Structure formats: C-alpha cells, structure tokens
C-alpha cells in the first residue's frame, strides 16, 4: 500500500470520530493513575434475591487448565497470565473469570476460590493485561455475581475488588465508547451496590450517569444494539438483564434513579424481541458483522434468564419483521426463513466490529441453515481477520475485488456503505425485499449494487443488478457445511440429510469454490460456495440465483 492510499484510509477513518474520542485517548495515554490501596468499604447488606444468571459453557478444565476460543493452555506460572503464546483475546478471557458463573460452576467452587487468590497474588495492582479497563470491568462483575450466587469473597478478595474498582474509575474508556464504556459503567454500578458508604455511592452514581446516556444511544428503537453485531447484541442483552437483576436485589440503592430504572423493562423487552427475530430455527444468532457462537451465552440461556426475571416473549408469527432502525429484515414462509442485512455498518464513530457485509443474507430451510455468511474466527491484525471481515466472505456481491466498506487494521473502517431504497412488500403471494447501497461509489465507474429477494412458497430468488462502470462483479452464495452441492451447467442440487433442493442461475459463468465457515472463534469448517460472475453491460448488468424446493 502506497503512502497516498494509507493517508486515504486514515482520513476516511478518523473523520468520523468524535472529539471526545480524540480527547479521551490523549487523556487515557497521559494519565496513568497510581493504585489506591486504602481499605475496602464495608459490604452492603443484600435485601433482595439474586436470580441465577445465564450460563456459559465452562472454560476451566482443571484447577490450572483453561479453554477459551477453542484453544487450551495450562496456567503453570505467574508469567502465564500475560502469555505471549496466546492471542490477546485469549488472555483477556483468562482475566474475565467467566467460569465463576458458568454451567455447573458450583462443582468448581474450590478451584474458583483458589484462582481468585492466585490472581491477586500474581497480578499486582495496575500491572499487566488484567488491569486494562475491559477485562477489569468484566472481572469485577463476575466476582460480584459469584458472591451473590453463594461464593465467598475473602477479605483479601474484597480488598482487591475495591482496588480494582478505584483503578477502573480513573480508566474509563471514553476513547472507545460503545460496549467498552457500557461494561465500565456496569462494573461501577455492581461495585457501588456490593459495597456501602460514600465511596461506593460515588461509583454507583458515576455508573448510572453513564448508563443514563449510553442505554438510549446504544439500544435502538427496535431493540437492536447500535453496533449491528448479533453477537454483541446478545452480550448487551445479558448486560441489561444483569442490571435489572441487580435492581431487584438492591431496590433502595436504585431509588434515586427510579425513573431511569423504570424504563429498563421496555428496553429489555425490545432487545429480547430483536434477538429472537435474528435467530435461525436452531435458536442461535445469524452471522452479521462480528458474530460467532460461544462468546455470549446461548440464546436459550439468555431467554431463560429473562424468564426468571419475569420477562416473556410470545411467539411472533408475522411473515415479515422489518427491524427498520437497526436495518435488518426477517421473512418467513412455511419452512423457509430469510435474514437480510440492509443496515449501515454501525455508528459512524464506532464501526470496529463491522464487516463489509451490506446486502448479505442467511437462509434456513426445514430447520437447517442453508445459506450463510462465513462468520468470525479471530480478532487482531492479520490477513485472516481482514479476509473474514471482507465482502468476499459474505453472501453478497463484490465489485472489482474491493470491499463494499473499507475494513482494515483489525477494527477500522474507512469509506463505508450506506444502504438506500429499502422496500419490503408483497407481490403475487411472495415477500419481496429490495435495497441498494453506496459502498462502491468511490470507484472510478461509481457502480451501484442493487439486490432483490423474492421469497415465495417453495422458492427463493435473489436478483442482483450492478449499474455504472466496473470490470468484474461476483455474487457469492455460501452454503452451510452440511450441504453438498452439485453443478451441471447453470444449475445443480443442494443436498443435506434427506433433503434435495434444486438451484439454478442465469449467470453465464457459475462455479463451485471451496471455502470455510467459522461458527466459533478458532474453528474453521470446510464448506462450498457458488460463485456467479456478473458481466459488465452497457446499461446495467444482472444475474439471478434461484433455490427451488417445490
């Protein structure tokens, strides 16, 4: 990449950031607080009943062995807390202490007690990865949730918890905002309720002030999380459930914010509806933007947790659910279900978890995922991360080998696609969804991709049109690994279990390509992709892909 291209990437990335992010980063770098080792405040008396939260799968395999992101490692010495053998995300997970509240956690309570002692001994205040604000926030919350569930925080652990909270209070992530700042605020609220006294009240007050601004901004009118990642939506939903749970345990502590807290049930109700709408029949999330299974608790666990808190969602039998504020559409006819992305990549100042997946879609038939996006297997820098975020890894159209949004640097986006012309209507007993986007406007021929989905009884049609100048456009349809594909001329069959579905296209060049599906971090499963070449034309080039199960 030449210096001019690099300058363009930085310009189109940085111009969207808020002044507060620039100032926050400067403040974050320059102000490194010293740890405050004063004695911890007294623990507050619990007046309500803590409901069992959503359970993740256990990550602690023995007293010293851990499994995160489908990779295992032995914690054999102090230095392993900062291990360079594993990715930073893996190390972050080690410091989260999620296992304290995971499935069958009570069976590992002795391991957990010793692990807390070990963490305190091996991670002195303000040193190492574990003291970065995000893992610090999640650990504070997990230790407190564990204590509410019956775990015993020893005096040394309570002292450490207070030191950690004081450090967090001076390291709030205003330079990142989004889910990081939300986690910081949630941790302050939990610590402010766990302890009592003036210091604890200050933590609680600070956390609630942040949430007062962040909840209306981060949760859109349809209940979707504003970063447009199904996975991060599930995590934000868990956050809101935890806060509602906490408010029931300490009703007097939340009395000064009664009006604010009274609005949480509606937010949670909307978030649950959004999550259910964006799940496949297997009851797990579709893969849009950064999304993978095994990070948030399973959807069934989240909904069961919500039920224990008194929330309920009746079955939604609507044929079409248009989540207009967040930009997604769910359409169902018979045994077919379609999830469509007609969304912006996220808030302009915070697109870090965005993929270049505009106008991509996923499709389930007879309860099985059939057409998919490729998922997310890793974070950080590198060619694999860039490829997984790229347009070419999604069931949509790529023009001239470019991404519809300029994803780069692991979590950055320069020029980005904006959807337009979204229409959802009925036509001849079929559901029709139409949209276009501006993601390729910066290319010399200013090409525009338009897509039209037609879901009818026994048939799905996907019509792609590319107008403007371009050299090559490719429409890709990624299939789930269980689906076998055949190609004969301009058509073939999709086969899984006892099902056989016909497919065909009017593209003059259709091919089957080997690819990979990433349902979890660290997992890569072989699958196949139908690749359709769209030839340039004088006015507008087009192709059609059809699945037929009549």
Secondary structure, DSSP 8 states (H G I E B T S, - for coil): --HHHHHHHHHHHHTTS-HHHHHHHHHHHH------------B----S-----------B-SSSEEEETTEEEE--SGGGGG-SSS-HHHHHHHHH-GGGGSTTGGGGHHHHHHHHHHHHHHS-TT-SGGGSHHHHHHHHHHHHHHHHTT----HHHHHHHHHHHHHHHT---TTT-HHHHHHHHHHHHHHHHHB-SHHHHHHHHHHHHHHHHHHHHHB-TTS-BTT--HHHHHHHHHHHHHHHHHHHH-TTTTGGGHHHHHTHHHHHHHHHHHHHHTB-TTSSB---SS--BTSS--HHHHHHHHHHTT--------SEEEETTTTEEEEEETTEEEEEE---SS-TT--TT--S-TT-EEEEETTEEEEE--B----SSSHHHHHHHSGGGSSSEEETT--SS-EETTTEESS---EEEEEEEEETTEEEEEEEE-TTTTSTT--EEEEEEEEETTEEEEEEEEES--S-EEEEEEE-TT-EE--BTTEEEEEETTEEEEEEE--S-EEEEEEEEBSBTT--EEEEEEEEEE---SSEEEEEEEEE--
